[in-house]
Amino acid sequence: MVGDAERARRVAWVAKDVMPHEPAVRRWLARSRVPSDQIDDFIQEAYCKLSALPSVDHIQRPDAYFFQTVRSLVTEKIRQSRIVSIETFTEIDSLPVLSDDPSPERIVAARRELAEVLRLLGDLPARCRQVVKMRKIEGLSQKEISLRLGITETMVENDVVKGMRLISGALRRNGTADVVRRTLRVYGQARNRQRD
């Protein structure tokens, strides 16, 4: 259940980061030939969906998320409808969508975070540093690392745990405890895209 503080935070987020984009969404709906008596319904339903989210912390672009929510509602309405205006269908394609690409600000922040993690990696003992890089940055399996370095898989696992504990501890002391998780997750996603 959402507490009063979380509810107040969500209301403030909607007011500050989502509502300013409502006029643009309304213009798009009007251009899409959505009947004027349905525009309010789509907007209201989008706000309801946003308020029902368990958290909004994952939303980096509230404007795009709002547009995507309305677009999904319109698309669902079209699927349920028997008669579809061709203008409505073509306007849906011109609507901005939520992008998986990070914003320029997020790229800069991720680079800073990665630099901090790499700096902390440099402080690890030599073998531990090498194992953590191979496992967490290069994405090698424990078995591959074991074969390459001529050590047991247990030693690989221990070095990874030790390295991550030391890095996490340093980040906690610096007040950036979640930096390593976000950075390695972002870096891992980018590495996986390159493989695809």
C-alpha positions as a LaTeX table, in Angstrom:
\begin{tabular}{lrrr}
\hline
Residue & $x$ (\AA) & $y$ (\AA) & $z$ (\AA) \\
\hline
Met1 & 0.00 & 0.00 & 0.00 \\
Val2 & 1.31 & 3.46 & $-0.90$ \\
Gly3 & 1.99 & 5.67 & 2.12 \\
Asp4 & 1.06 & 9.34 & 2.41 \\
Ala5 & 4.64 & 10.48 & 1.75 \\
Glu6 & 4.91 & 8.35 & $-1.40$ \\
Arg7 & 1.49 & 9.54 & $-2.59$ \\
Ala8 & 2.51 & 13.18 & $-2.07$ \\
Arg9 & 5.77 & 12.54 & $-3.94$ \\
Arg10 & 3.86 & 10.94 & $-6.83$ \\
Val11 & 1.38 & 13.85 & $-7.02$ \\
Ala12 & 4.27 & 16.33 & $-7.07$ \\
Trp13 & 6.00 & 14.30 & $-9.80$ \\
Val14 & 2.86 & 14.23 & $-11.96$ \\
Ala15 & 2.29 & 17.96 & $-11.47$ \\
Lys16 & 5.90 & 18.92 & $-12.20$ \\
Asp17 & 7.03 & 16.38 & $-14.80$ \\
Val18 & 3.90 & 15.07 & $-16.56$ \\
Met19 & 1.17 & 17.71 & $-16.59$ \\
Pro20 & 3.21 & 20.29 & $-18.54$ \\
His21 & 3.07 & 17.86 & $-21.50$ \\
Glu22 & $-0.71$ & 17.55 & $-21.48$ \\
Pro23 & $-1.27$ & 20.33 & $-24.09$ \\
Ala24 & 1.05 & 18.56 & $-26.55$ \\
Val25 & $-0.76$ & 15.25 & $-25.98$ \\
Arg26 & $-4.14$ & 16.98 & $-26.48$ \\
Arg27 & $-2.92$ & 18.56 & $-29.75$ \\
Trp28 & $-1.74$ & 15.17 & $-30.97$ \\
Leu29 & $-5.07$ & 13.57 & $-30.07$ \\
Ala30 & $-6.93$ & 16.35 & $-31.92$ \\
Arg31 & $-4.68$ & 15.94 & $-35.00$ \\
Ser32 & $-5.33$ & 12.21 & $-34.81$ \\
Arg33 & $-9.03$ & 12.89 & $-35.25$ \\
Val34 & $-9.89$ & 11.54 & $-31.84$ \\
Pro35 & $-13.39$ & 12.86 & $-31.05$ \\
Ser36 & $-13.13$ & 15.83 & $-28.71$ \\
Asp37 & $-15.43$ & 14.17 & $-26.19$ \\
Gln38 & $-12.94$ & 11.27 & $-25.87$ \\
Ile39 & $-9.75$ & 13.34 & $-25.44$ \\
Asp40 & $-10.49$ & 14.03 & $-21.77$ \\
Asp41 & $-11.12$ & 10.32 & $-21.25$ \\
Phe42 & $-7.73$ & 9.35 & $-22.71$ \\
Ile43 & $-5.92$ & 11.98 & $-20.64$ \\
Gln44 & $-7.72$ & 10.97 & $-17.46$ \\
Glu45 & $-7.09$ & 7.27 & $-18.05$ \\
Ala46 & $-3.39$ & 7.97 & $-18.66$ \\
Tyr47 & $-3.19$ & 9.84 & $-15.34$ \\
Cys48 & $-4.91$ & 6.90 & $-13.63$ \\
Lys49 & $-2.38$ & 4.48 & $-15.12$ \\
Leu50 & 0.51 & 6.68 & $-13.98$ \\
Ser51 & $-0.90$ & 6.95 & $-10.48$ \\
Ala52 & $-1.32$ & 3.17 & $-10.30$ \\
Leu53 & 2.36 & 2.49 & $-11.00$ \\
Pro54 & 4.15 & 0.99 & $-8.00$ \\
Ser55 & 7.04 & 3.40 & $-8.58$ \\
Val56 & 8.01 & 6.14 & $-11.03$ \\
Asp57 & 11.72 & 6.01 & $-10.21$ \\
His58 & 12.46 & 4.06 & $-13.40$ \\
Ile59 & 10.92 & 6.75 & $-15.64$ \\
Gln60 & 13.72 & 8.88 & $-17.06$ \\
Arg61 & 11.59 & 10.73 & $-19.63$ \\
Pro62 & 8.15 & 11.53 & $-18.18$ \\
Asp63 & 7.07 & 13.29 & $-21.39$ \\
Ala64 & 7.80 & 10.25 & $-23.57$ \\
Tyr65 & 6.25 & 7.90 & $-20.98$ \\
Phe66 & 3.07 & 10.01 & $-20.90$ \\
Phe67 & 2.86 & 10.04 & $-24.71$ \\
Gln68 & 3.49 & 6.28 & $-24.85$ \\
Thr69 & 0.76 & 5.65 & $-22.26$ \\
Val70 & $-1.78$ & 7.68 & $-24.26$ \\
Arg71 & $-0.62$ & 6.06 & $-27.50$ \\
Ser72 & $-1.22$ & 2.61 & $-25.98$ \\
Leu73 & $-4.70$ & 3.64 & $-24.85$ \\
Val74 & $-5.56$ & 4.95 & $-28.34$ \\
Thr75 & $-4.15$ & 1.82 & $-29.97$ \\
Glu76 & $-6.22$ & $-0.38$ & $-27.67$ \\
Lys77 & $-9.35$ & 1.67 & $-28.49$ \\
Ile78 & $-8.62$ & 1.27 & $-32.21$ \\
Arg79 & $-8.29$ & $-2.50$ & $-31.81$ \\
Gln80 & $-11.66$ & $-2.62$ & $-30.11$ \\
Ser81 & $-13.31$ & $-0.36$ & $-32.68$ \\
Arg82 & $-14.87$ & $-1.66$ & $-35.88$ \\
Ile83 & $-14.30$ & 1.50 & $-37.93$ \\
Val84 & $-10.90$ & 3.14 & $-37.89$ \\
Ser85 & $-10.08$ & 6.48 & $-39.46$ \\
Ile86 & $-6.99$ & 6.22 & $-41.67$ \\
Glu87 & $-5.85$ & 9.64 & $-40.36$ \\
Thr88 & $-5.91$ & 8.32 & $-36.81$ \\
Phe89 & $-3.84$ & 5.33 & $-37.80$ \\
Thr90 & $-1.17$ & 7.41 & $-39.59$ \\
Glu91 & $-0.97$ & 9.99 & $-36.79$ \\
Ile92 & $-0.17$ & 7.25 & $-34.28$ \\
Asp93 & 3.06 & 6.60 & $-36.18$ \\
Ser94 & 4.14 & 10.22 & $-35.77$ \\
Leu95 & 3.76 & 10.20 & $-31.98$ \\
Pro96 & 7.03 & 10.33 & $-30.03$ \\
Val97 & 7.69 & 7.01 & $-28.34$ \\
Leu98 & 9.61 & 6.06 & $-25.26$ \\
Ser99 & 13.14 & 5.39 & $-26.38$ \\
Asp100 & 15.53 & 2.84 & $-24.94$ \\
Asp101 & 18.38 & 5.19 & $-25.80$ \\
Pro102 & 19.68 & 7.05 & $-22.78$ \\
Ser103 & 19.44 & 10.84 & $-22.68$ \\
Pro104 & 22.65 & 12.91 & $-23.06$ \\
Glu105 & 22.50 & 13.68 & $-19.34$ \\
Arg106 & 22.26 & 9.97 & $-18.50$ \\
Ile107 & 25.23 & 9.22 & $-20.78$ \\
Val108 & 27.37 & 11.83 & $-18.99$ \\
Ala109 & 26.29 & 10.54 & $-15.57$ \\
Ala110 & 27.00 & 6.93 & $-16.60$ \\
Arg111 & 30.47 & 7.90 & $-17.83$ \\
Arg112 & 31.22 & 9.58 & $-14.49$ \\
Glu113 & 29.93 & 6.56 & $-12.62$ \\
Leu114 & 31.99 & 4.21 & $-14.78$ \\
Ala115 & 35.09 & 6.33 & $-14.20$ \\
Glu116 & 34.52 & 6.08 & $-10.43$ \\
Val117 & 34.04 & 2.31 & $-10.60$ \\
Leu118 & 37.18 & 1.92 & $-12.77$ \\
Arg119 & 39.13 & 4.04 & $-10.31$ \\
Leu120 & 37.99 & 1.79 & $-7.47$ \\
Leu121 & 38.79 & $-1.29$ & $-9.57$ \\
Gly122 & 42.36 & 0.01 & $-9.85$ \\
Asp123 & 42.65 & $-0.10$ & $-6.04$ \\
Leu124 & 41.86 & $-3.82$ & $-5.87$ \\
Pro125 & 44.60 & $-6.46$ & $-5.54$ \\
Ala126 & 45.95 & $-7.45$ & $-8.99$ \\
Arg127 & 44.26 & $-10.85$ & $-9.46$ \\
Cys128 & 41.03 & $-9.69$ & $-7.85$ \\
Arg129 & 40.96 & $-6.66$ & $-10.19$ \\
Gln130 & 41.57 & $-8.87$ & $-13.22$ \\
Val131 & 38.85 & $-11.35$ & $-12.22$ \\
Val132 & 36.26 & $-8.63$ & $-11.53$ \\
Lys133 & 36.97 & $-6.94$ & $-14.89$ \\
Met134 & 36.72 & $-10.23$ & $-16.76$ \\
Arg135 & 33.51 & $-11.24$ & $-15.00$ \\
Lys136 & 31.62 & $-7.95$ & $-14.63$ \\
Ile137 & 32.87 & $-5.88$ & $-17.55$ \\
Glu138 & 33.82 & $-8.44$ & $-20.20$ \\
Gly139 & 30.99 & $-10.78$ & $-19.21$ \\
Leu140 & 33.06 & $-13.97$ & $-19.15$ \\
Ser141 & 31.78 & $-16.97$ & $-17.23$ \\
Gln142 & 33.53 & $-18.24$ & $-14.11$ \\
Lys143 & 34.68 & $-21.28$ & $-16.07$ \\
Glu144 & 36.21 & $-19.15$ & $-18.86$ \\
Ile145 & 38.06 & $-17.00$ & $-16.32$ \\
Ser146 & 39.24 & $-20.08$ & $-14.46$ \\
Leu147 & 40.68 & $-21.55$ & $-17.66$ \\
Arg148 & 42.31 & $-18.30$ & $-18.79$ \\
Leu149 & 43.95 & $-17.56$ & $-15.44$ \\
Gly150 & 44.69 & $-21.14$ & $-14.41$ \\
Ile151 & 42.83 & $-20.87$ & $-11.10$ \\
Thr152 & 39.84 & $-22.73$ & $-9.70$ \\
Glu153 & 36.27 & $-21.55$ & $-10.23$ \\
Thr154 & 35.97 & $-21.20$ & $-6.46$ \\
Met155 & 38.87 & $-18.74$ & $-6.48$ \\
Val156 & 37.16 & $-16.81$ & $-9.29$ \\
Glu157 & 33.92 & $-16.66$ & $-7.34$ \\
Asn158 & 35.72 & $-15.59$ & $-4.15$ \\
Asp159 & 37.62 & $-12.84$ & $-5.99$ \\
Val160 & 34.42 & $-11.50$ & $-7.57$ \\
Val161 & 32.65 & $-11.42$ & $-4.21$ \\
Lys162 & 35.66 & $-9.82$ & $-2.51$ \\
Gly163 & 36.07 & $-7.22$ & $-5.27$ \\
Met164 & 32.41 & $-6.27$ & $-5.38$ \\
Arg165 & 32.29 & $-6.04$ & $-1.57$ \\
Leu166 & 35.32 & $-3.71$ & $-1.53$ \\
Ile167 & 33.93 & $-1.53$ & $-4.34$ \\
Ser168 & 30.45 & $-1.39$ & $-2.80$ \\
Gly169 & 31.93 & $-0.48$ & 0.58 \\
Ala170 & 33.96 & 2.35 & $-0.96$ \\
Leu171 & 30.91 & 3.62 & $-2.82$ \\
Arg172 & 28.80 & 3.51 & 0.34 \\
Arg173 & 31.44 & 5.50 & 2.19 \\
Asn174 & 31.44 & 8.02 & $-0.69$ \\
Gly175 & 27.63 & 8.21 & $-0.63$ \\
Thr176 & 27.18 & 6.56 & $-4.02$ \\
Ala177 & 26.14 & 3.03 & $-3.02$ \\
Asp178 & 24.00 & 2.28 & $-6.08$ \\
Val179 & 26.53 & 3.58 & $-8.63$ \\
Val180 & 28.17 & 0.22 & $-9.22$ \\
Arg181 & 24.87 & $-1.59$ & $-9.75$ \\
Arg182 & 23.57 & 0.99 & $-12.24$ \\
Thr183 & 26.87 & 1.31 & $-14.06$ \\
Leu184 & 27.44 & $-2.41$ & $-14.45$ \\
Arg185 & 23.80 & $-2.89$ & $-15.49$ \\
Val186 & 24.01 & $-0.12$ & $-18.13$ \\
Tyr187 & 27.42 & $-1.36$ & $-19.30$ \\
Gly188 & 26.12 & $-4.94$ & $-19.45$ \\
Gln189 & 23.06 & $-3.88$ & $-21.49$ \\
Ala190 & 25.30 & $-2.03$ & $-23.96$ \\
Arg191 & 27.57 & $-5.09$ & $-24.22$ \\
Asn192 & 24.55 & $-7.34$ & $-24.87$ \\
Arg193 & 23.28 & $-4.97$ & $-27.64$ \\
Gln194 & 26.70 & $-5.15$ & $-29.32$ \\
Arg195 & 26.49 & $-8.96$ & $-29.35$ \\
Asp196 & 23.00 & $-8.94$ & $-30.99$ \\
\hline
\end{tabular}
